[in-house]
Amino acid sequence: MKCNVIIIALGVFTTIMLAFTSYNLKNIFFRVAFYVSLVITIGIIIYSGINNIKTSKELSELKIRDNLTSLADKAVSQGSREAYLNLKNIQFSPNRNAAISEIAEIVSHWNSMTRLKGIKLPEKKLSNGVIEKEVDYTTKELIEILLFNSQSLFRGRSAQLLASRKENYVPEALILAIFSDKHLEVVKEATSAFGRLTNFQSPDFFQPYNVWGYWLDNSEKIKKDLMQNNNIDIIPLKKFIKKLEKNIESNEYEYMNKQWATSIDIVNKFIVEFFKEKNDF
């Protein structure tokens, strides 16, 4: 870049000097030299401009590729759903093919990998001295961990355990985790657990609207196969809404904000349904 500027400056200076000399001496040699120098200088300027445009384009493309790679790394190494959703958005841009390739790698990674092997929920010592182990956790406690615990490993493990709790309100809790959790592995485990409870099948764990559509079409049939109770407080819905609203207000995550807004809409639908079911119980 600096070299081009120097060459152009020298060309312009030479052209001006030849023009001045040609005008004063009125010599045909200097006039020819002036026109030749003028043509060369213009050519250099045009070439430099084209070259700079090409270089800028290459730098821009390199920056985009680096950004795609960085997002994919976060989605794989940190389980960042925000990064994954960012890539999903980029697939509708001119960089569609590169984004789709990165997304396929992320899905393949989480489909074949787990960090939860050997993970157990912490034992708890009750007031009477009894040690409560993982198998002793109530469904309500597991849902609390799934929706509110700060550790993604424990949220993922609670989703695994809820897969065997064939009780009403469990599928709804899993749906809320599928839409709202920030970690891809938790989303995967919640989707897998939902599938085990409802016979839902999908080759892609990260398509929450497929889960929601299946629930809308089959919820009445699914509920008949679950153990019934009228404990609608098993999912702390109002507390969950406050958590989501706080997340949105922080404005820390651009793409997760959309997921959380959708989650609030779903919670409000569940509130209406739960109270209706309680009255009909």
C-alpha positions in Angstrom: 0.0 0.0 0.0 2.8 2.5 1.0 4.8 1.5 -2.1 1.8 2.3 -4.4 1.4 5.7 -2.8 5.1 6.5 -3.3 5.0 5.4 -7.0 1.9 7.4 -7.6 3.4 10.5 -6.0 6.6 10.2 -8.0 4.6 9.7 -11.2 2.5 12.8 -10.5 5.6 14.9 -9.6 7.4 13.8 -12.7 4.4 14.5 -14.9 4.0 18.0 -13.4 7.7 18.8 -13.9 7.6 17.6 -17.5 4.5 19.6 -18.1 6.1 22.7 -16.7 9.3 22.1 -18.7 7.4 21.4 -21.9 5.4 24.6 -21.6 8.4 26.8 -21.0 10.8 25.2 -23.5 8.1 24.3 -26.1 10.3 21.3 -27.0 8.7 18.4 -28.8 10.8 15.9 -26.9 9.6 17.2 -23.5 6.0 17.3 -24.8 6.1 13.6 -25.9 7.8 12.7 -22.6 5.0 14.6 -20.8 2.2 12.7 -22.5 4.0 9.4 -22.0 4.5 10.1 -18.3 0.9 11.2 -18.0 -0.4 8.0 -19.5 1.9 5.9 -17.3 0.8 7.8 -14.2 -2.9 7.4 -15.0 -2.3 3.7 -15.6 -0.5 3.3 -12.3 -3.3 5.1 -10.5 -6.0 2.8 -12.1 -4.0 -0.3 -11.4 -3.4 0.7 -7.8 -7.1 1.4 -7.3 -8.1 -2.0 -8.7 -5.4 -3.7 -6.6 -6.5 -2.0 -3.5 -10.2 -3.0 -4.1 -9.1 -6.6 -4.6 -7.0 -6.5 -1.4 -9.8 -5.0 0.6 -12.2 -7.7 -0.6 -9.7 -10.4 0.3 -9.2 -9.0 3.8 -13.0 -8.7 4.2 -13.5 -12.4 3.2 -10.7 -13.4 5.5 -12.3 -11.6 8.4 -15.6 -13.3 7.6 -14.0 -16.7 7.5 -12.2 -16.0 10.8 -15.5 -15.0 12.4 -17.3 -18.2 11.2 -14.4 -20.3 12.6 -14.5 -18.4 15.9 -18.3 -18.9 16.2 -18.0 -22.6 15.4 -15.2 -23.0 18.0 -17.4 -21.5 20.7 -20.3 -23.7 19.8 -18.1 -26.8 20.0 -15.7 -26.0 22.9 -18.1 -24.0 25.1 -21.5 -25.4 23.9 -22.5 -21.8 23.1 -26.0 -21.7 21.7 -25.6 -18.0 21.0 -22.7 -18.7 18.6 -24.7 -21.5 17.0 -27.7 -19.3 16.5 -25.4 -16.6 15.0 -24.2 -19.1 12.4 -27.8 -20.1 11.7 -28.5 -16.5 10.9 -25.4 -16.2 8.7 -26.6 -19.1 6.6 -29.1 -16.7 5.0 -26.3 -14.4 3.9 -23.9 -14.6 0.9 -21.7 -16.7 3.2 -24.4 -19.4 3.3 -22.3 -22.4 2.2 -19.5 -21.7 4.7 -22.0 -21.2 7.6 -23.9 -24.5 6.7 -20.6 -26.4 6.7 -19.8 -25.1 10.2 -23.3 -25.9 11.4 -23.0 -29.5 10.2 -19.7 -29.9 12.0 -21.3 -28.6 15.3 -24.3 -30.9 15.0 -22.1 -33.8 14.2 -19.9 -33.0 17.2 -22.7 -32.9 19.8 -24.5 -35.9 18.3 -21.5 -38.1 18.9 -20.0 -36.5 22.1 -21.1 -36.1 25.7 -19.4 -34.5 28.8 -22.0 -36.1 31.1 -20.4 -39.6 31.4 -19.9 -40.2 35.1 -21.7 -37.0 36.1 -24.0 -37.4 39.1 -26.2 -34.8 40.9 -24.7 -33.8 44.2 -25.8 -35.8 47.3 -27.8 -33.8 49.9 -27.9 -34.2 53.6 -31.4 -33.7 54.9 -32.3 -32.2 58.3 -33.0 -35.6 59.7 -29.4 -36.7 58.8 -30.5 -38.9 55.8 -28.3 -38.6 52.7 -30.4 -38.0 49.6 -28.7 -39.5 46.5 -29.4 -38.8 42.9 -32.1 -41.5 42.6 -34.0 -39.8 45.5 -34.5 -36.5 43.8 -38.1 -35.7 43.3 -39.4 -34.7 39.8 -40.0 -31.2 41.1 -36.4 -31.0 42.3 -35.1 -32.2 38.9 -37.2 -29.7 37.1 -35.8 -26.9 39.4 -32.2 -28.0 38.5 -33.0 -28.2 34.8 -34.5 -24.7 34.5 -32.4 -22.8 37.1 -29.1 -24.4 38.0 -26.1 -22.4 36.9 -24.1 -25.6 36.0 -24.8 -26.9 32.5 -23.5 -30.4 33.5 -26.2 -30.6 36.2 -28.9 -29.3 33.9 -27.9 -31.9 31.3 -27.9 -34.7 33.9 -31.3 -33.6 35.3 -32.7 -33.8 31.7 -31.4 -37.4 31.4 -33.1 -38.4 34.7 -36.4 -36.7 33.7 -36.5 -39.0 30.7 -37.6 -41.8 33.0 -40.2 -39.7 34.9 -43.4 -40.5 33.0 -45.5 -37.8 34.8 -47.5 -34.9 33.4 -45.8 -31.6 33.3 -42.4 -33.2 32.6 -42.6 -32.9 28.8 -43.6 -29.2 29.2 -40.5 -28.6 31.5 -38.3 -30.2 28.9 -39.8 -28.0 26.1 -38.9 -24.9 28.2 -35.3 -26.1 28.5 -35.2 -26.9 24.8 -36.2 -23.4 23.9 -34.4 -21.4 26.6 -31.1 -23.1 27.6 -27.9 -21.4 26.6 -25.8 -24.6 26.3 -26.1 -26.9 23.3 -25.6 -30.1 25.3 -28.4 -29.3 27.6 -30.7 -28.7 24.6 -29.6 -32.0 23.2 -30.3 -33.9 26.4 -33.6 -32.2 26.9 -34.7 -33.0 23.3 -33.5 -36.7 23.8 -35.5 -37.0 27.0 -38.5 -35.5 25.4 -38.2 -38.0 22.6 -38.0 -40.9 25.1 -41.2 -39.7 26.9 -43.2 -38.9 23.8 -41.7 -41.0 20.9 -40.7 -37.8 19.2 -37.8 -38.5 16.7 -35.5 -36.0 15.0 -32.1 -36.3 13.4 -31.3 -32.8 14.6 -31.4 -32.1 18.3 -31.3 -28.3 17.7 -34.6 -27.7 16.0 -36.9 -26.6 18.9 -39.8 -25.7 16.6 -40.0 -29.4 15.5 -40.5 -30.3 19.1 -43.1 -27.7 19.6 -45.0 -28.7 16.5 -45.0 -32.3 17.6 -46.3 -31.3 21.0 -49.1 -29.3 19.6 -50.1 -32.2 17.4 -49.8 -35.0 19.9 -50.0 -33.5 23.5 -53.5 -34.9 24.2 -52.4 -38.4 23.3 -49.1 -38.1 25.2 -50.7 -36.8 28.4 -53.0 -39.9 28.5 -49.9 -42.1 28.8 -48.4 -40.1 31.7 -49.0 -40.4 35.4 -51.5 -37.7 36.3 -51.4 -35.2 39.2 -52.7 -31.7 39.8 -49.5 -30.3 41.2 -49.2 -27.4 38.7 -46.5 -25.9 40.9 -44.1 -28.7 39.8 -42.8 -26.1 37.3 -42.3 -22.7 38.9 -43.6 -20.9 35.8 -43.7 -17.4 37.2 -40.2 -17.7 38.6 -39.1 -18.9 35.2 -40.6 -15.9 33.4 -38.8 -13.6 35.8 -35.5 -15.3 34.9 -36.1 -15.0 31.2 -37.2 -11.3 31.5 -34.0 -10.6 33.5 -31.9 -12.3 30.8 -33.5 -10.2 28.1 -33.1 -7.0 30.0 -29.4 -7.7 30.3 -29.2 -7.5 26.5 -26.1 -9.7 26.7 -27.2 -12.1 24.0 -28.6 -11.0 20.7 -29.8 -14.3 19.4 -30.8 -16.0 22.6 -33.1 -13.0 23.3 -35.3 -14.3 20.5 -35.4 -17.7 22.1 -36.2 -16.3 25.5 -39.0 -14.2 24.1 -40.5 -17.3 22.5 -40.1 -19.2 25.7 -42.1 -16.6 27.6 -44.9 -17.0 25.0 -44.8 -20.7 25.6 -44.9 -20.4 29.4 -48.0 -18.1 29.1 -49.7 -20.8 27.1 -48.8 -23.4 29.6 -50.1 -21.3 32.5 -53.5 -21.2 30.8 -53.5 -24.9 30.1 -52.3 -25.9 33.6 -55.0 -24.0 35.4 -57.6 -25.4 33.1 -56.4 -28.9 33.7 -56.3 -28.3 37.5 -59.9 -27.2 37.4 -60.9 -30.3 35.3 -58.9 -32.7 37.5 
